[in-house]
Amino acid sequence: MISMTCENWPRLEGADIPIYVQIYDIIFQMIQDGILHEGDCLPGENLLAAHWNVSRTTVRIAIRKLEEDGYLYKMQGKRTTVASRTSRFDYGLQWLFNPCLKSCISPVSRIALESNLQQCGIYVAEKLDLNAFSTVMVAVNANYFVDENLVATSVLMFHNHFLEQRNLSLQDEAALREVLTQGIYRQAIRARCELTSVTREADASEMPDGENALIIEEVLIGADDTPMAYCKYRMSANWYRFAFDRKPI
C-alpha cells in the first residue's frame, strides 16, 4: 500500500490546461505507470490541495472525474481508493453474464445463496408468459460480497422444470451456484433488459450501507425464443460500472 503522503508526487506545470485536468492527468498517469496500485488509498484532499497549492474544490473535481471514469472509488466515510484495472469493462453489457460478478470494480469474494420453491406471482408471470399462481418456480436469492462489504443482491426465478430436466436438486447448492453464475446464461440466446437507479432514501432497506443502487431487470430468452428466466440485480453504485458496445441505428 502506498503511504498517505504526496511529497514526491509530480507538481503542476503551469500549462495552459485547466488545473483540475492537470491533477486528473497526474493521478491517471500514476495509475497507468503502476505507481498507484489497486487498493491504494489517496492522501486526503487537504494534503493534495496543499501539495499543489490549489483549492480543495479543484482537487475534488479532479477526483470526482476519476471516480466517474472508474479509476477511483470512495465508500461512504472512507478514503478514496484506486479501483481494479483488471476489471475495467472486459465484459460489455451486450453479452449475457451475471453482472453482479463480472461488472464489479473488485473481484467478488463470496456469494451467499438462499433458494426455495414458490408459486409464480402476477408480475413475473407476465414477464415469462406463464399462468400466475399455477406455476411452481425456483427462486434463487444471492448476496455478493467483496471481503465483508455487501456490494450486490440478486434474485433469479425460473420454472421448476429447469431443475427436473437436468436432474438437479434444490438442496444441491453447488449446482444452483453454477446455474446462478453461468448455467442459466449458457441456455439463453438473448435477453430483454432494463437499467434503472434508485435513490439512497428509497433503497436504504435494500443496501445496508445506505448507498445508491443500480438496478438491472431482465428476462432471459431461450433457444425456442420463449422466456425462460427472470433476473433482477441490485448493485451498489459505488462498486459497479458497465460498458456498452453501441452501434448506429
Stockholm file with secondary structure:
# STOCKHOLM 1.0

chainA/1-249         MISMTCENWPRLEGADIPIYVQIYDIIFQMIQDGILHEGDCLPGENLLAAHWNVSRTTVRIAIRKLEEDGYLYKMQGKRTTVASRTSRFDYGLQWLFNPCLKSCISPVSRIALESNLQQCGIYVAEKLDLNAFSTVMVAVNANYFVDENLVATSVLMFHNHFLEQRNLSLQDEAALREVLTQGIYRQAIRARCELTSVTREADASEMPDGENALIIEEVLIGADDTPMAYCKYRMSANWYRFAFDRKPI
#=GR chainA/1-249 SS CCCSCCTTSCCCCCCSSCHHHHHHHHHHHHHHTTSSCTTCBCCCHHHHHHHHTCCHHHHHHHHHHHHHTTSEEECTTSCEEECCSTTSSSSBTTSCSCHHHHTBSSCCCEEEEEEEEEECCHHHHHHHTCCTTTSEEEEEEEEEEETTEEEEEEEEEEETHHHHHTTCCTTCHHHHHHIIIIIHHHHEEEEEEEEEEECHHHHTTTSTTCCCEEEEEEEEEETTSSEEEEEEEEEETTTBCCBCCCCCC
#=GC SS_cons         CCCSCCTTSCCCCCCSSCHHHHHHHHHHHHHHTTSSCTTCBCCCHHHHHHHHTCCHHHHHHHHHHHHHTTSEEECTTSCEEECCSTTSSSSBTTSCSCHHHHTBSSCCCEEEEEEEEEECCHHHHHHHTCCTTTSEEEEEEEEEEETTEEEEEEEEEEETHHHHHTTCCTTCHHHHHHIIIIIHHHHEEEEEEEEEEECHHHHTTTSTTCCCEEEEEEEEEETTSSEEEEEEEEEETTTBCCBCCCCCC
//
